[in-house]
Amino acid sequence: MPLEFNLDEEFPYLSKAPITEAVVQINARATAEWTRQTISSALKSEFGGTIPLQPIETSQAVFIGSPVGGLEKKSFESSWLGFRIDSAEPPEVISFTRDSFSFSRLQPYERWNRFLERAMALFQTYVRIANPGDAQRIGLRFINRIEMSAGLRLDEYFEDPPRDPSGLDLPINGFLHQSSFETPGYPYSISVVSTLQQTAAPLKPPAILLDLDVFTVKAIRLDQEEIKGHLQNMRWLKNKMFFAIITRKLEQSLV
């Protein structure tokens, strides 16, 4: 059956949504001058002179052959990529680098429309500063952390949970599962990762981490409405996956 998007489909509103981080990332290389001073000045002009800018840097160790064999570290190089802006109120992280823009909303997550509007407004700031070419990748990622209750089994959280294949009904104390999906006729890929996160407290049950990443690597022109349309499609795919993975019982506990 061909895939058909239904952006008018209504999903349950979860007042206790387990989202710890929602991320929009758009990879598009800057064509404007990209120096620390130039970008710092541009961002302070956009956000205000007192905005705290955290440098984003990459480090690389350089090795050469040693006369006695093996490798010997010769130097340690770092390069500046861009800036990150961390905010406690509202809780968000914004990154501007030569090759990409990203916006993360941390807990508590707001409604989709407000999240999307904020992401697109910040992306327009990146466009003004970086003057990038076409987008090489657009991604929408939601990381969920679901607290488990003592005594509850995984089949009370997942519709298709990992199971003990031995038939001995042994309790599971850890798992890591990853699936990838394509969308025939559309340029999207979906990555689903679930795992158990053990807690430091010995008697506290672990938590379930459910990471949903929808993205496209098709080159897309930097038209705001076109990018918003792709993100709306990605959000629908993310919701279809999320509500198909979790049980009705879990869903009701999050309403």
LUMVO-695349 format. One record per residue (C-alpha): residue in three letters; residue number from 1; x, y negated, z. Coordinates in steps of 0.25 Angstrom, whole numbers, padded with zeros to 4 digits. Each point is the difference from the previous one (the first is absolute). Layout:
BEGIN
resn;resi;px;py;pz
ALA;NUM;X;Y;Z
...
***
This chain:
BEGIN
resn;resi;px;py;pz
MET;1;0000;0000;0000
PRO;2;0006;-0014;-0004
LEU;3;0004;-0009;0011
GLU;4;-0009;-0012;0002
PHE;5;0002;-0011;0009
ASN;6;-0011;-0005;0009
LEU;7;0004;-0013;0006
ASP;8;-0014;-0002;0005
GLU;9;0001;0013;0009
GLU;10;-0002;-0004;0015
PHE;11;0009;0008;0010
PRO;12;-0002;0000;0015
TYR;13;0005;-0012;0007
LEU;14;0009;0005;0011
SER;15;0000;-0010;0012
LYS;16;0012;0009;0006
ALA;17;0007;0002;-0013
PRO;18;0013;0007;0003
ILE;19;0008;-0009;-0010
THR;20;0014;-0004;0005
GLU;21;0005;-0006;-0012
ALA;22;-0006;-0004;-0014
VAL;23;0009;-0004;-0011
VAL;24;0000;-0006;-0013
GLN;25;0013;0000;-0008
ILE;26;0002;-0005;-0014
ASN;27;0013;0002;-0007
ALA;28;0003;-0011;-0010
ARG;29;0015;-0006;-0002
ALA;30;0002;-0015;0002
THR;31;0005;-0008;-0012
ALA;32;0001;-0013;0008
GLU;33;0014;-0003;0007
TRP;34;0001;0009;0012
THR;35;0010;-0005;0011
ARG;36;-0002;0000;0015
GLN;37;0000;-0015;0000
THR;38;-0010;-0002;-0011
ILE;39;-0010;0011;0005
SER;40;0001;-0005;0014
SER;41;-0003;-0014;-0004
ALA;42;-0012;0005;-0009
LEU;43;-0006;0008;0011
LYS;44;0001;-0011;0011
SER;45;-0007;-0009;-0010
GLU;46;-0011;0010;-0002
PHE;47;-0002;0004;0015
GLY;48;0006;-0011;0008
GLY;49;0014;-0004;0004
THR;50;-0001;0008;0013
ILE;51;-0003;0013;-0006
PRO;52;0009;0011;0005
LEU;53;0007;0007;-0012
GLN;54;0007;0013;0003
PRO;55;0010;0003;-0011
ILE;56;-0001;0014;-0007
GLU;57;0013;0006;-0003
THR;58;0006;0013;-0005
SER;59;0013;0005;0004
GLN;60;0010;0009;-0007
ALA;61;0013;0006;0005
VAL;62;0011;0001;-0011
PHE;63;0009;0012;0001
ILE;64;0014;0003;-0007
GLY;65;0008;0013;-0001
SER;66;0009;0002;0011
PRO;67;0015;0004;-0003
VAL;68;-0002;0011;0010
GLY;69;-0012;0005;-0006
GLY;70;-0015;-0003;0002
LEU;71;-0006;-0014;0000
GLU;72;0004;-0012;0008
LYS;73;-0010;-0012;0002
LYS;74;0006;-0012;-0007
SER;75;-0011;-0011;0002
PHE;76;-0014;-0002;0005
GLU;77;-0009;-0008;-0010
SER;78;-0013;-0007;0003
SER;79;-0009;-0007;-0010
TRP;80;-0012;-0009;0002
LEU;81;-0013;0004;-0006
GLY;82;-0010;-0010;0005
PHE;83;-0008;-0004;0013
ARG;84;-0010;0007;0009
ILE;85;-0011;-0008;0008
ASP;86;-0005;0007;0013
SER;87;-0012;-0006;0006
ALA;88;-0007;0005;0013
GLU;89;-0012;-0008;-0002
PRO;90;-0006;0005;-0009
PRO;91;0009;0012;0001
GLU;92;0006;0001;-0014
VAL;93;0013;0002;-0008
ILE;94;0003;-0007;-0013
SER;95;0012;0003;-0008
PHE;96;0006;-0008;-0012
THR;97;0011;0007;-0008
ARG;98;0006;-0002;-0014
ASP;99;-0007;0013;-0004
SER;100;-0013;0000;0008
PHE;101;-0010;-0006;0009
SER;102;-0007;0008;0011
PHE;103;-0011;-0004;0010
SER;104;-0003;0009;0013
ARG;105;-0011;-0002;0009
LEU;106;0002;0006;0013
GLN;107;-0010;0004;0011
PRO;108;-0011;-0004;0001
TYR;109;-0004;0001;-0014
GLU;110;-0010;-0010;-0006
ARG;111;-0010;0003;-0010
TRP;112;0004;0003;-0014
ASN;113;-0004;-0013;-0007
ARG;114;0008;-0008;0010
PHE;115;0012;0009;-0001
LEU;116;-0001;-0001;-0016
GLU;117;-0002;-0015;0000
ARG;118;0012;-0002;0009
ALA;119;0009;0009;-0008
MET;120;-0003;-0007;-0013
ALA;121;0002;-0014;0006
LEU;122;0014;0005;0005
PHE;123;0003;0006;-0014
GLN;124;-0003;-0013;-0007
THR;125;0010;-0006;0010
TYR;126;0010;0010;-0005
VAL;127;-0004;-0003;-0015
ARG;128;0002;-0015;0002
ILE;129;0014;0002;0007
ALA;130;0005;0012;-0008
ASN;131;-0006;-0002;-0014
PRO;132;0000;0015;-0002
GLY;133;-0002;0008;-0013
ASP;134;-0010;0012;-0001
ALA;135;-0003;0009;0012
GLN;136;0007;0013;-0001
ARG;137;-0007;0006;0012
ILE;138;-0012;-0003;0008
GLY;139;-0003;0007;0013
LEU;140;-0011;0001;0011
ARG;141;0004;0008;0012
PHE;142;-0008;0002;0013
ILE;143;0007;0007;0012
ASN;144;-0010;0006;0010
ARG;145;0003;0005;0014
ILE;146;-0011;0008;0006
GLU;147;0001;0003;0015
MET;148;-0003;0014;0004
SER;149;-0008;0005;0012
ALA;150;0004;0011;0009
GLY;151;-0006;0013;-0004
LEU;152;-0005;-0004;-0014
ARG;153;0005;0008;-0011
LEU;154;0005;-0005;-0014
ASP;155;-0012;0005;-0007
GLU;156;-0008;-0010;0008
TYR;157;0008;-0011;-0007
PHE;158;0003;0006;-0014
GLU;159;-0010;0006;-0009
ASP;160;0012;0009;-0005
PRO;161;0010;0001;0011
PRO;162;0013;0008;0000
ARG;163;-0003;0013;0006
ASP;164;0008;0012;0007
PRO;165;0001;0010;-0012
SER;166;0003;0012;0010
GLY;167;-0014;0001;0004
LEU;168;0004;-0001;0015
ASP;169;-0006;-0014;0002
LEU;170;0013;-0006;0005
PRO;171;-0001;-0015;0003
ILE;172;0008;-0009;-0009
ASN;173;0010;-0009;0006
GLY;174;0005;-0007;-0013
PHE;175;-0002;-0001;-0015
LEU;176;0003;-0009;-0012
HIS;177;-0008;0001;-0012
GLN;178;0001;-0008;-0013
SER;179;-0008;0000;-0012
SER;180;0000;-0008;-0013
PHE;181;-0011;-0003;-0010
GLU;182;-0002;-0006;-0014
THR;183;-0012;-0007;-0005
PRO;184;-0003;0005;-0014
GLY;185;-0003;-0012;-0009
TYR;186;0005;-0010;0010
PRO;187;0014;-0005;0003
TYR;188;0000;0004;0015
SER;189;0007;0010;0009
ILE;190;-0004;0004;0014
SER;191;0009;0004;0011
VAL;192;-0006;0007;0013
VAL;193;0009;0003;0012
SER;194;-0005;0005;0013
THR;195;0008;0004;0012
LEU;196;0000;0002;0015
GLN;197;0007;-0011;0008
GLN;198;0004;0005;0014
THR;199;-0001;-0009;0012
ALA;200;0011;-0003;0010
ALA;201;-0010;0004;0011
PRO;202;0001;0015;0002
LEU;203;-0015;0002;0003
LYS;204;-0006;-0010;-0010
PRO;205;-0005;0006;-0013
PRO;206;0007;-0003;-0013
ALA;207;-0005;-0010;-0010
ILE;208;-0004;0002;-0015
LEU;209;0007;-0009;-0010
LEU;210;-0007;-0001;-0013
ASP;211;0007;-0008;-0011
LEU;212;-0007;-0003;-0013
ASP;213;0007;-0007;-0011
VAL;214;-0006;-0003;-0013
PHE;215;0008;-0006;-0011
THR;216;0003;-0003;-0015
VAL;217;0013;-0001;-0007
LYS;218;-0006;-0005;-0013
ALA;219;0005;-0014;-0004
ILE;220;-0011;-0010;0003
ARG;221;0000;-0015;-0003
LEU;222;-0001;-0009;0011
ASP;223;-0014;-0004;-0001
GLN;224;-0007;-0002;0014
GLU;225;-0013;0006;-0004
GLU;226;0006;0012;-0007
ILE;227;0009;0003;0012
LYS;228;-0012;-0002;0009
GLY;229;-0008;0010;-0009
HIS;230;0011;0011;0002
LEU;231;0000;-0002;0015
GLN;232;-0015;0001;0001
ASN;233;0001;0014;-0008
MET;234;0012;0004;0009
ARG;235;-0009;-0003;0013
TRP;236;-0011;0008;-0006
LEU;237;0009;0012;-0002
LYS;238;0006;-0002;0014
ASN;239;-0014;0000;0006
LYS;240;-0004;0013;-0008
MET;241;0012;0007;0005
PHE;242;-0001;-0004;0015
PHE;243;-0015;0003;0002
ALA;244;0002;0013;-0008
ILE;245;0012;0004;0009
ILE;246;-0006;-0003;0014
THR;247;-0012;0007;0006
ARG;248;-0013;-0006;0003
LYS;249;0002;0001;0015
LEU;250;0013;-0008;-0001
GLU;251;-0007;-0010;-0009
GLN;252;-0011;-0002;0010
SER;253;0010;-0002;0012
LEU;254;0006;-0011;-0008
VAL;255;-0013;-0008;-0004
***
